[in-house]
Amino acid sequence: MDEIDKLLDEAGERWRASQPPPAMVDPASLTRETGIGAGRLLLSFAAGAAGAALVLATVWIAAQFGIWHRVEEPNIGKPPSEAGASTPVATGNTGCSVTRPDPAFVAPSPYPAAPPLLYESEWFGSEALWTMIDRDGEVWRFPQGADGLHVKRFWWSVEWRGMRDEPEPAITVVGTRLDGPGTFTSEPGTNASADFGEAMLAGVEIPTAGCWQITANYRDAVLSFVVWVTDD
């Protein structure tokens, strides 16, 4: 008997000694109106229960001694190209399929798993780069009489070191209009703090209404989503 078998046997003895006596089973309760007699059914039940208990005990013991490898699927979100669904938005003669955060990204600790409820939004992206998007997709409106729309958006990444250590994060945001000509580039990145904690912040100036693809770049990560901008 090698050391692993010896450890399993010793641990098995301790585990069995710690278990409470088995509950009594009334054989009459196992009798069914089938072609199988009560005695045979009871025997099958007892054998199956004993086998299940042995399997569970073996797995438990192996896990305690590190013999059974615990596998936990990492939550790294989905690649930006696969993350999110789209919703067509009525825009006169054309349609703009704005991005919805479906499925939502669950942010890693120490960030909140989801945005505060008052935002009616979900996280969108992956651990490398994510933002906050309205559950029904983003629709941005020009202020009445304005020539353009200034929007500041929050961004997060597990690679970002925080406001103190990275006061001017190297994040850039560009916009490309999908239903006509037009582009824009963000202001230099900065930081902010709110009820969801610290975040990177990037402001953009959108020149015209239309269907816009917003693309952020931070280090090696890229994240895109589509919004509808209206001047109605």
Secondary structure as GFF3:
##gff-version 3
##sequence-region A 1 232
A	DSSP	alpha_helix	3	18	.	.	.	ID=ss1
A	DSSP	three_ten_helix	27	30	.	.	.	ID=ss2
A	DSSP	alpha_helix	38	64	.	.	.	ID=ss3
A	DSSP	beta_strand	85	91	.	.	.	ID=ss4
A	DSSP	beta_strand	94	100	.	.	.	ID=ss5
A	DSSP	three_ten_helix	117	119	.	.	.	ID=ss6
A	DSSP	beta_strand	121	126	.	.	.	ID=ss7
A	DSSP	beta_strand	129	134	.	.	.	ID=ss8
A	DSSP	beta_strand	139	141	.	.	.	ID=ss9
A	DSSP	beta_strand	149	156	.	.	.	ID=ss10
A	DSSP	beta_strand	171	177	.	.	.	ID=ss11
A	DSSP	beta_strand	183	185	.	.	.	ID=ss12
A	DSSP	beta_strand	190	194	.	.	.	ID=ss13
A	DSSP	beta_strand	197	206	.	.	.	ID=ss14
A	DSSP	beta_strand	210	218	.	.	.	ID=ss15
A	DSSP	beta_strand	221	230	.	.	.	ID=ss16
###
